[in-house]
């Protein structure tokens, strides 16, 4: 029996980004994905769980999960990001380039 080689994610992404509409949406979401990745990396570096962050912020674990999730385009508000950073003993820096 011959096995069929499944395309890799890199192959899928390359092909998808050939479509101008997909590429524009992908580029528009880059900053949101970047901040979400930073949130998760900072939390993990501090050794905290989503549940621990939630308790310190006075919210639910599901809210933290949604905040950190790359599977949605939920846009956190600035106050939430500031509070998340403070709970980690960090500060939020925002700039324009």
C-alpha positions in Angstrom: 0.0 0.0 0.0 1.3 3.4 -0.9 1.3 6.1 1.8 0.1 9.6 0.9 2.3 12.3 2.2 0.3 14.8 4.1 1.2 18.5 3.6 3.0 20.1 6.5 1.7 23.2 8.2 4.5 25.2 6.6 3.3 24.0 3.2 -0.3 24.8 4.0 0.6 28.3 5.3 2.8 29.1 2.2 -0.1 28.1 -0.1 -2.7 30.0 1.9 -0.6 33.2 2.0 -0.5 33.2 -1.8 -4.2 34.4 -1.5 -4.1 38.2 -1.1 -7.2 38.3 1.2 -5.7 35.6 3.5 -2.4 37.3 3.5 -3.9 40.7 4.5 -5.9 39.1 7.3 -2.9 37.2 8.5 -0.8 40.4 8.6 -3.6 42.3 10.4 -3.7 39.6 13.1 0.1 39.5 13.7 0.2 42.1 16.5 -2.7 40.3 18.4 -0.9 37.0 18.1 2.4 38.5 19.1 0.9 39.9 22.4 -0.9 36.7 23.2 2.3 34.7 22.7 4.1 37.2 25.0 1.4 36.8 27.7 1.8 33.0 27.7 5.6 33.1 27.6 5.7 35.5 30.6 3.2 33.5 32.6 5.1 30.3 32.0 8.4 31.9 32.8 6.9 33.1 36.2 5.8 29.5 36.8 2.1 30.4 37.1 -1.0 28.6 35.8 -4.0 30.2 34.1 -6.0 29.5 37.3 -3.4 31.3 39.5 -3.4 34.4 37.2 -7.2 34.4 37.1 -7.4 34.3 41.0 -4.9 37.2 41.3 -6.8 39.2 38.7 -10.2 38.4 40.2 -11.5 36.7 37.1 -12.1 33.2 35.9 -9.7 30.7 34.3 -11.9 30.6 31.2 -11.3 34.4 30.8 -7.5 33.9 31.0 -7.8 31.0 28.6 -9.7 33.2 26.1 -7.2 36.0 26.6 -4.2 33.8 25.8 -5.8 31.7 23.0 -4.5 31.9 19.5 -7.6 30.2 18.3 -9.8 33.3 18.4 -9.4 37.0 17.6 -10.6 38.2 21.0 -9.0 41.6 21.4 -8.2 42.3 25.1 -8.6 45.8 26.4 -5.7 47.8 27.7 -6.8 47.7 31.4 -6.8 43.9 31.2 -3.3 43.7 29.7 -2.0 46.2 32.3 -3.5 44.1 35.2 -2.2 40.9 33.7 1.3 42.4 33.5 1.1 43.7 37.1 0.1 40.3 38.4 3.3 39.0 36.9 5.3 41.7 38.5 5.9 43.3 35.1 4.7 46.3 33.2 3.1 46.8 29.8 5.0 48.9 27.3 3.2 50.1 24.2 4.8 52.1 21.4 4.2 53.3 17.9 6.7 52.6 15.1 
